Amino acid sequence: MVLLEQVGRGDTAAFRALYNQTSGQLFAVLLRILKQESLAEDALQESFMRVWNSASRYSEELGRPLTWMTSIARYHALDVLRANNASARRDSHYAAETDRLQELNQRSILLELEHTDVLSRCLDRIDEDARNCVIRAYCEGYTHEELSNLNGTPLGTVKSWIRRALLSLRGCIDELS
């Protein structure tokens, strides 16, 4: 309790001592929830930042100090799991949609000779960044990650650009054919 009160007043030496006394126990809790050492290490650091930022609001009514800190760590670990699960679902959805659209694209390549004008007009309707990503991905073989690095754009943004552009192309080609 004393260390946590000192941390609440901004005492960095007390924070260091609190970390040294409790980090092993909190890490074990985080590892049990997250099941990956690297995620648990990151979550431990974030949990201690949250302890530092909210130590001044701690009171005995919230439970013993270690119980309170364990709750902070546990809730953060659950947030990490939710975020990772949402990201995995998004990535899975993007991968399935991209595979389906790649198959459509491969079939459309055969028709491209007949529909060059249509494809050109449809490509002109797409935002320049998205158009460049689609052309580089499907004509030049760039991966989404390479496009992200090349454009200095987050990977999720590149995936969204490509997905929306392909959907737009498909609709446009259907409309103009």
Secondary structure, DSSP 8 states (H G I E B T S, - for coil): -HHHHHHHTT-HHHHHHHHHHHHHHHHHHHHHHH--HHHHHHHHHHHHHHHHHHGGG--GGG--HHHHHHHHHHHHHHHHHHHHHHHHHHHHHHHHHHHHHHHHHHHHHHHHTTSHHHHHHHHHHS-HHHHHHHHHHHHS---HHHHHHHHT--HHHHHHHHHHHHHHHHHHHHHH-
